[in-house]
Amino acid sequence: MDNFDLIVIGGGPAGYAAAMRGIDFGKKVCLIEKERVGGAGVYNGALTSKTLWEMSNRISHMNEMLTSGGRKPYEVTWKDVRKVLDEAVFERKFQYSCHIKLLQTETMNKLLHYERGLGSLISKNEVKIIHDGTEKTIYGENIILATGSRPRTLSDIQVDEKSILTSNGIELIDEFPESLVIVGAGVIGCEYATIFSNFGKTKVYLIDRQDRILPFEDKDISKMVASNLEKNGVTIHQNSNLERLEHKDGKVEYELSYPDGSKEVIQVEKALLSIGRVPNIEKLCIENAGVQMSKRGRHIGDNDTQTNIPNIYAAGDLSGRIALVNMGEIEARHAVEKAFSDDVDKLSYDNVCTIMFLNPEVAAVGINEQQCIDDNIPVKIVKVDYSVIARAIAMRKTQGFFKIIVSNDDEMRILGMRVVGEHASTAIQAVGLLIKMNAPIEVLSELVHPHPSIVEGIQECVRMLLNKSIFKSSVFKDKLACYSLVNGVKTPLERL
């Protein structure tokens, strides 16, 4: 039986990061993957959907300029789109493939042992690998479970990945659908609504059970995104309940009901289920090692990535925390460090930077205004509109805003930020770092930012809080705001 210091089951973003961190410690590592290294981080997920978004955004911006000048819009075919998607996937796949092969060579001291197959637990140290009808068992001092997740489906809806699809099948279609209904108005649902409406070839319907899309975000954000989707031709079914969705007469038919008792039946060419993801736990046989599930029974219970069995860890989508590529990688690296280091600080989720690929894009870190209201957290909030930022004016992209949330005291420690608009993702990292450092806002106010740049909006926000801004909120009341939020009540702060 082969012995390893670390066995990693799952070769997606989390598993791969764990294996590489194990190599950093000079450990003997075995990485097991049953299908494709890279997982949803490469295939039918982060890389492909964002490639689609980038393409659709460029097409949308170009056609906006063409049509405003009286010219015909640029026509793109799904074959063109598919070609770019395949190129992006191949490039990333090739990198992983070469990397793994080189790490297994004598020249690299065989730093990594890679096994293709389905890995499952036999005991707390033994793992069984099944591949092409063969079976073997290996031993590991430490084991990291990182098998990712799959799209969630509903028992009463027949998913065939041809007409009724999940994110696993939406990018494998042959042509742009004439019409598409998206079930679920969370991040992924809104991203695909943005993508297909941007291309301008598909009539998009978005089913939203609540009174607004992106209900976990602030109202001003969801309102702006919803408004732009509707301007792009998207029909948003708000406060709707999906009664049925089924194949009928070569189409997909769905029926909605509303609080007033009314109902609506619509036929479309295709449907996309975007209702969350389910962790891939079933085939791990965790019960053989005594690993317990979380109290809710949906994820593997863990203590700072460690399960109830001390030498077994869970990372990425299995942990049930934040299902993002970057967080899966961070959790996996942290698990390895806990396994092979004596003094490791507890992993913090307070400064996780995220981005939603919408129109416009939305970047976030820390808490938002809605959380402050729900949890009764007293704060000060400052908001600066994109229309007063020189770079946004130069780009002719003035829709959006910065919103920074700080503690309601003299120190004004940064608790969170939201950026909605062009280049939003480039403006978030510095604030994420300051939240981690628990640093005061003066640090940002004194930095010399490049000009013109979107990040200058951050500086103007903190200058407003310190009452030394260039533009005064008392003059530009429709573009600048500074207020306290206590017990859910907004009170304007006196600023020049």
C-alpha positions in Angstrom: 0.0 0.0 0.0 1.4 3.4 -1.0 1.8 5.9 1.9 1.4 9.7 1.7 1.6 12.6 4.0 -1.4 14.2 2.4 -4.2 12.7 0.2 -6.5 15.2 -1.6 -9.7 13.9 -3.0 -10.9 16.3 -5.7 -8.9 18.2 -8.3 -11.0 21.4 -8.6 -9.8 24.8 -7.4 -9.7 23.8 -3.7 -8.2 20.4 -4.2 -5.5 21.6 -6.6 -4.6 24.4 -4.2 -4.3 22.0 -1.3 -2.0 19.7 -3.2 0.3 22.5 -4.2 0.4 23.8 -0.7 1.3 20.3 0.5 4.3 20.4 -1.9 5.4 23.7 -0.4 5.8 21.9 2.9 7.9 19.2 1.2 5.3 16.5 1.8 4.5 13.4 -0.2 1.2 14.3 -1.8 -1.4 12.3 -3.8 -4.1 14.2 -5.7 -7.2 12.2 -6.8 -9.6 13.4 -9.5 -12.3 11.3 -11.1 -12.9 13.5 -14.2 -11.1 16.8 -15.1 -8.6 18.7 -13.1 -9.8 22.3 -12.6 -13.4 21.3 -11.9 -16.1 24.0 -12.1 -13.4 26.6 -11.9 -12.6 25.8 -15.5 -15.5 23.8 -17.0 -19.1 25.0 -16.8 -18.4 27.5 -14.2 -16.2 30.4 -13.3 -13.9 30.6 -16.3 -16.5 29.8 -19.0 -19.3 32.0 -17.6 -16.9 34.9 -17.2 -15.6 34.4 -20.7 -19.2 34.6 -21.9 -19.7 37.8 -19.9 -16.6 39.5 -21.3 -17.7 38.6 -24.8 -21.3 39.7 -24.3 -20.2 43.0 -22.7 -17.9 43.8 -25.6 -20.6 43.0 -28.1 -23.2 45.1 -26.2 -20.9 48.1 -26.0 -19.9 47.9 -29.6 -23.5 47.6 -30.8 -24.5 50.5 -28.6 -22.0 52.7 -30.4 -22.9 51.3 -33.9 -26.7 51.8 -33.5 -26.3 55.2 -31.9 -24.5 56.2 -35.1 -27.3 54.8 -37.3 -25.3 51.7 -38.3 -26.3 48.1 -38.2 -25.4 46.1 -35.1 -22.6 43.6 -35.3 -23.8 40.0 -35.7 -22.2 37.3 -33.7 -23.0 33.6 -34.0 -23.0 31.0 -31.3 -20.3 29.2 -33.3 -18.1 32.3 -32.8 -18.9 32.3 -29.1 -18.2 28.6 -28.7 -14.8 28.9 -30.4 -13.7 31.5 -27.9 -15.0 29.5 -25.0 -13.1 26.4 -26.2 -9.9 28.4 -26.6 -10.2 29.7 -23.0 -10.9 26.3 -21.6 -8.1 24.6 -23.6 -5.6 27.3 -22.4 -6.3 26.7 -18.8 -6.6 22.9 -19.2 -3.2 22.8 -20.9 -1.6 24.7 -18.1 -2.9 22.3 -15.5 -1.9 19.3 -17.6 1.6 20.4 -18.2 2.0 21.5 -14.5 0.9 18.1 -13.2 3.1 16.1 -15.7 6.2 18.2 -14.8 5.7 17.8 -11.1 5.7 14.0 -11.5 9.0 13.9 -13.3 12.4 12.8 -11.8 13.7 16.3 -12.6 11.1 17.7 -10.1 11.8 14.9 -7.6 8.3 13.5 -8.2 6.8 16.1 -6.0 3.2 15.1 -6.9 1.5 11.7 -7.3 -1.6 12.0 -9.4 -4.4 9.4 -9.5 -7.3 9.4 -12.0 -10.4 7.8 -10.4 -13.1 8.0 -7.8 -11.7 8.4 -4.3 -13.7 7.3 -1.2 -12.9 6.8 2.4 -12.3 3.3 3.8 -11.2 4.6 7.2 -9.8 7.8 8.7 -6.4 7.1 6.9 -7.3 4.8 4.0 -8.7 5.9 0.7 -10.0 3.6 -2.1 -9.5 4.6 -5.7 -11.7 3.1 -8.5 -10.8 3.7 -12.1 -11.7 1.8 -15.3 -12.8 -1.3 -13.3 -9.6 -1.4 -11.2 -9.4 -0.7 -7.5 -6.5 0.2 -5.2 -6.1 1.4 -1.6 -3.7 4.1 -0.4 -2.8 5.4 3.1 -2.6 9.0 4.1 -1.6 10.7 7.4 -3.9 13.6 6.5 -6.8 13.8 4.1 -8.5 16.8 2.5 -12.0 16.4 1.0 -12.5 18.9 -1.8 -15.0 17.3 -4.2 -16.9 20.5 -5.0 -20.6 20.7 -5.9 -23.1 20.3 -8.7 -26.1 22.3 -9.8 -29.2 21.8 -7.7 -32.3 20.5 -9.5 -36.0 20.0 -8.5 -37.6 16.6 -8.3 -40.7 17.7 -10.3 -38.7 19.3 -13.2 -37.1 17.0 -15.8 -33.6 18.3 -16.6 -32.3 17.0 -20.0 -29.5 19.5 -20.5 -31.0 20.2 -24.0 -34.2 22.2 -23.4 -34.2 22.4 -19.6 -30.7 23.0 -18.5 -28.4 23.8 -15.6 -25.1 25.6 -15.7 -23.6 22.2 -16.8 -25.5 22.4 -20.1 -26.2 26.0 -20.9 -22.8 26.6 -22.6 -23.2 23.4 -24.7 -26.1 24.6 -26.7 -25.9 24.7 -30.5 -27.4 28.1 -31.2 -28.6 31.2 -29.3 -32.1 30.3 -28.1 -34.9 32.6 -29.3 -36.2 32.7 -25.8 -34.9 31.6 -22.4 -36.5 31.5 -18.9 -34.1 31.6 -16.0 -35.4 30.1 -12.7 -33.6 31.9 -9.8 -32.7 35.6 -9.5 -29.5 35.2 -7.4 -26.0 35.9 -8.6 -25.7 33.2 -11.3 -29.2 33.7 -12.6 -28.7 37.4 -13.0 -25.3 36.9 -14.6 -26.8 34.6 -17.3 -29.7 37.0 -17.8 -27.0 39.8 -18.3 -25.0 37.6 -20.7 -27.8 36.5 -23.0 -29.5 39.9 -23.0 -26.2 41.5 -23.9 -25.8 39.4 -27.0 -29.2 40.7 -28.1 -30.4 37.5 -29.7 -32.5 36.0 -26.9 -35.6 37.1 -25.2 -34.9 36.5 -21.5 -37.4 35.9 -18.7 -36.2 35.9 -15.1 -38.3 34.3 -12.3 -37.9 36.0 -9.0 -39.9 34.7 -6.0 -39.2 37.9 -4.0 -40.0 41.5 -4.6 -36.5 42.3 -6.0 -33.6 40.4 -7.5 -30.4 39.9 -5.5 -32.4 40.2 -2.2 -29.2 39.7 -0.1 -27.8 43.0 -1.5 -28.8 46.6 -0.8 -31.9 47.9 -2.6 -30.0 50.6 -4.5 -27.8 47.8 -6.0 -30.6 45.4 -7.0 -32.7 48.3 -8.3 -29.9 49.5 -10.7 -29.2 46.0 -11.9 -32.9 45.2 -12.4 -33.4 48.5 -14.3 -30.6 47.8 -16.7 -31.8 44.2 -17.3 -35.2 45.5 -18.2 -33.7 48.2 -20.5 -32.0 45.2 -22.2 -35.3 43.6 -22.8 -35.4 41.2 -19.8 -38.8 40.5 -18.3 -38.5 40.0 -14.5 -41.3 38.0 -13.0 -41.3 39.5 -9.4 -43.2 38.0 -6.5 -43.9 35.0 -8.6 -44.2 31.3 -7.7 -43.3 28.7 -10.2 -46.2 26.2 -10.3 -44.7 24.0 -13.1 -42.1 23.9 -15.8 -42.2 21.1 -18.4 -41.6 20.1 -21.9 -44.7 20.7 -24.1 -45.2 20.7 -27.8 -41.5 21.0 -28.6 -41.2 24.0 -26.2 -40.7 24.6 -22.5 -43.8 25.8 -20.8 -43.9 27.3 -17.4 -46.8 28.6 -15.2 -46.5 31.3 -12.5 -48.8 32.3 -9.8 -48.9 35.7 -8.0 -49.9 36.9 -4.5 -53.1 38.5 -6.0 -54.3 35.1 -7.2 -53.5 35.6 -10.9 -51.7 33.1 -13.0 -49.6 33.3 -16.2 -48.5 30.7 -18.7 -45.6 31.3 -21.0 -43.8 29.1 -23.6 -40.0 29.5 -24.3 -37.4 27.6 -26.3 -35.2 26.8 -23.3 -35.1 27.0 -19.5 -32.1 27.4 -17.2 -32.3 26.3 -13.5 -30.2 28.5 -11.4 -31.3 27.6 -7.9 -28.0 26.9 -6.1 -25.6 24.0 -5.9 -25.4 20.7 -3.9 -22.1 19.5 -2.4 -20.7 16.2 -3.9 -20.7 14.2 -0.7 -22.5 11.0 -1.5 -19.7 9.0 -3.0 -17.1 9.9 -0.4 -18.4 7.3 2.1 -17.5 9.7 5.0 -19.4 7.4 7.4 -16.5 4.8 7.0 -14.2 7.3 8.7 -16.7 8.6 11.2 -16.9 12.1 9.6 -20.1 13.9 10.6 -22.3 16.2 8.6 -23.2 19.7 9.7 -26.3 20.2 11.9 -28.4 21.1 8.9 -27.2 17.9 7.1 -26.2 19.7 3.9 -22.5 20.1 4.3 -19.6 18.5 6.1 -19.4 20.0 9.5 -16.1 21.6 10.2 -14.1 23.6 12.7 -11.9 26.0 10.7 -11.7 23.5 7.8 -11.1 20.6 10.2 -13.8 17.9 10.6 -14.7 16.0 13.8 -11.9 13.6 12.7 -8.7 15.5 13.4 -6.7 14.4 10.4 -9.5 14.9 7.9 -10.4 18.3 6.5 -13.1 19.8 4.2 -12.5 22.7 1.9 -14.4 24.6 -0.9 -18.1 23.9 -1.6 -18.1 20.9 0.8 -17.5 23.2 3.8 -20.8 25.1 3.2 -19.4 28.6 3.7 -18.8 30.7 0.6 -18.9 28.8 -2.6 -16.3 30.8 -4.6 -13.1 29.7 -6.4 -10.9 32.1 -4.4 -12.4 31.0 -1.0 -12.1 27.3 -1.9 -8.4 27.8 -2.6 -7.9 29.8 0.6 -9.7 27.2 2.7 -7.7 24.4 1.1 -4.4 26.1 1.7 -5.4 26.9 5.2 -6.3 23.2 5.9 -2.8 22.1 4.7 -1.2 24.7 7.0 -3.2 23.5 9.9 -2.1 19.9 9.2 1.6 20.7 9.0 2.1 23.8 11.1 1.8 24.3 14.9 0.6 27.9 15.0 -2.0 29.0 12.4 -4.4 31.8 12.9 -8.1 31.0 12.4 -9.4 31.7 8.9 -11.4 34.9 8.7 -14.3 35.5 6.3 -14.7 39.2 7.2 -12.7 40.6 4.2 -13.7 38.3 1.4 -13.7 40.3 -1.9 -16.4 39.2 -4.4 -17.6 40.4 -7.8 -20.9 39.9 -9.6 -20.6 40.0 -13.4 -23.7 42.0 -14.1 -24.6 45.3 -15.8 -22.9 47.1 -14.3 -20.5 44.9 -12.4 -20.8 44.8 -8.6 -17.9 44.3 -6.3 -18.3 43.7 -2.6 -16.3 43.2 0.6 -17.4 43.1 4.2 -21.0 43.9 5.4 -23.6 45.9 3.5 -26.2 48.4 4.5 -29.0 45.8 4.6 -27.0 43.7 7.1 -26.5 46.7 9.3 -30.3 47.3 9.4 -31.1 43.6 10.0 -28.5 43.2 12.7 -29.0 46.6 14.2 -25.3 47.6 13.7 -24.7 51.4 14.2 -22.6 52.7 11.4 -21.7 55.7 9.2 -22.2 55.4 5.5 -20.8 57.5 2.6 -21.9 57.2 -1.0 -20.2 58.8 -4.0 -21.8 58.7 -7.5 -19.7 57.6 -10.5 -20.7 60.8 -12.3 -18.3 62.8 -10.2 -15.3 60.5 -10.9 -13.0 61.8 -13.7 -12.2 58.3 -15.1 -15.9 57.3 -15.3 -16.6 60.6 -17.2 -13.7 59.8 -19.6 -15.0 56.3 -20.2 -18.5 57.7 -20.7 -19.6 55.1 -18.1 -21.0 57.3 -15.3 -23.6 54.9 -14.0 -22.7 53.5 -10.6 -21.5 54.4 -7.1 -19.2 53.8 -4.3 -20.6 53.0 -0.8 -18.3 52.7 2.2 -19.5 51.6 5.6 -17.5 52.5 8.8 -18.0 52.1 12.5 -20.1 54.8 14.1 -17.4 56.2 16.3 -14.4 58.5 16.1 -12.1 55.7 14.8 -14.4 55.0 11.8 -12.9 51.5 11.1 -14.0 50.2 7.7 -16.6 47.4 7.9 -17.6 47.0 4.3 -17.8 48.5 0.8 -19.9 48.1 -2.3 -18.9 49.3 -5.7 -21.3 49.3 -8.6 -20.0 50.3 -12.0 -17.3 50.0 -14.6 -14.0 48.6 -13.2 -15.7 47.9 -9.9 -13.5 44.8 -9.3 -10.3 46.9 -9.5 -11.4 49.1 -6.6 -12.1 46.5 -3.9 -8.8 44.9 -2.9 -7.4 47.9 -0.9 -10.4 48.1 1.3 -10.4 44.3 1.8 -6.8 44.7 3.1 -7.7 47.5 5.4 -10.6 45.5 6.9 -8.1 42.6 7.6 -5.7 45.1 9.1 -8.4 46.8 11.1 -6.9 50.1 9.8 -8.4 53.6 10.1 -9.7 55.4 7.0 -7.0 58.0 7.2 -4.7 55.5 5.5 -6.8 55.7 2.3 -7.3 59.5 2.5 -3.6 60.2 2.3 -2.7 57.7 -0.5 -1.7 59.2 -3.8 -4.0 57.4 -6.2 -3.3 57.3 -10.0 -5.3 59.9 -12.0 -7.7 59.5 -13.6 -8.8 56.2 -12.1 -11.9 54.7 -10.7 -10.3 54.1 -7.3 -10.2 57.8 -6.7 -13.9 57.3 -5.7 -12.7 55.5 -2.6 -10.5 58.4 -1.6 -13.3 60.9 -2.1 -15.6 58.7 0.1 -13.2 58.7 3.1 -12.5 62.4 2.6 -16.2 63.0 2.9 -16.2 61.1 6.2 -13.3 63.2 7.4 -15.0 66.4 6.2 -12.3 67.4 3.7 -13.6 66.2 0.4 -13.1 68.0 -2.9 -16.8 68.0 -3.9 -19.1 69.0 -1.1 -22.2 66.9 -0.3 -24.2 70.0 0.6 -23.8 71.2 -3.0 -24.1 67.9 -5.0 -26.9 66.4 -2.8 -28.0 64.1 -5.6 -24.5 62.7 -6.2 -22.9 62.6 -2.7 -24.4 61.3 0.6 -23.0 60.9 4.1 -25.2 59.7 6.9 -25.4 57.6 10.1 -27.5 54.5 10.5 -28.7 53.8 14.0 -31.6 51.5 14.9 -32.5 51.4 11.2 -32.9 55.2 11.1 -30.8 57.3 8.6 -29.6 60.6 9.8 -27.6 63.0 7.5 -24.2 63.9 8.8 -23.4 67.5 8.7 -20.8 68.0 6.0 -19.8 71.1 4.0 
